Amino acid sequence: MPTEPTESAAPTTPTVRGFFPPRTATGRAVLIPPPPWYYSGDLLTVEYRTDPARVSELLPEPLAPAAEDPGAVALIWADWQSCGAGKEELLDPVRSQYKECFAVVRCGYRGRTYSRCVYIWVDKDFAVARGIHQGYPKKLGSIHLTRPHPYGPAPRIEPGAVFGATLAAGDRRLAQVVATLREPSATGGFVNSHPMAHHRVLPSVDGTGLVLDELVESGAASFEAGQAWAADAELDLFESPTEELAALAVAEPIGAYYRQVGVCWNGGTVLERSAGASAGVSQRYGVTAEAR
């Protein structure tokens, strides 16, 4: 006799995995792994003073200008190798090597001085993704920095060594520097020496506010470094129709430094969270219905 048809089992939906999109069944396509993230790199830092008003206008509430030297700026070039906890990216260099250039100022919050990155350009997508998580305002750019080497024409890390660095974005050069190492230094600069105070923000899908609006503190979970070198530097900034770095014009040089470092980043702490962010009504950044 005929048998009754049986219902086929519903297909199972695999659980997607991954710290950051794209999330898949295996997680292999994820753009970045979860922290901790490790970095080894060469840093060329140029510090100078600009009009304090130009720094102040980049600080959203509740941040305020630093109590001392509020116009101090650090423009930093970095040539990095980076990886997650498994360190497999180091054996697949396209996933670990990148360069960046970023502008750092200082600010005050509840009586404490913080560093804050106000502009930053990187040359790899995974670095942009990490910035979204950390609160760095990362954009894609073209960054180059002279690399030291003990042989051939490349500079050694010694008195008289000359390093150059450039930054471009949107087919336009934004900054360039030539730095000559002078002598060992007890410091690699002071502007970027504090914990970072960054905002993590995400507009609501309809553009009427922010569903994520956090002021966070973060910094290095561990840090090691070679000898810092003081340098003499010539820095030039250039206008662009789509960038505003040149508004932080050089009014007075402070100093320049070269240093090789190793850093681990492993999360941060929420200092403030907007009560209205979950309802999509935060207006700190002017993200309102009228702005759509």
Secondary structure, 3 states (H helix, E strand, C coil): CCCCCCCCCCCCCCCCECCCCCCECCCCCCCCCCCCEEEEEEEEEEEEECCHHHHHCCCCCCCEECCCCCCEEEEEEEEEEEECCCCHHHHCHHHCEEEEEEEEEEEEECCEEEEEEEEEEECCHHHHHHHHHHCCCEEECEEEECCCCCCCCCCCCCCCCEEEEEEEECCEEEEEEEEEEEEEECCCCCCCCCCEEEEEEEECCCCCCEEEEEEEEEEEEEEEECCEEEEEEEEEECCECCECHHHCCCCEEEEEEEEEEEEEEEEEEEEEECCCHHHCCCCCCCCCHHHC
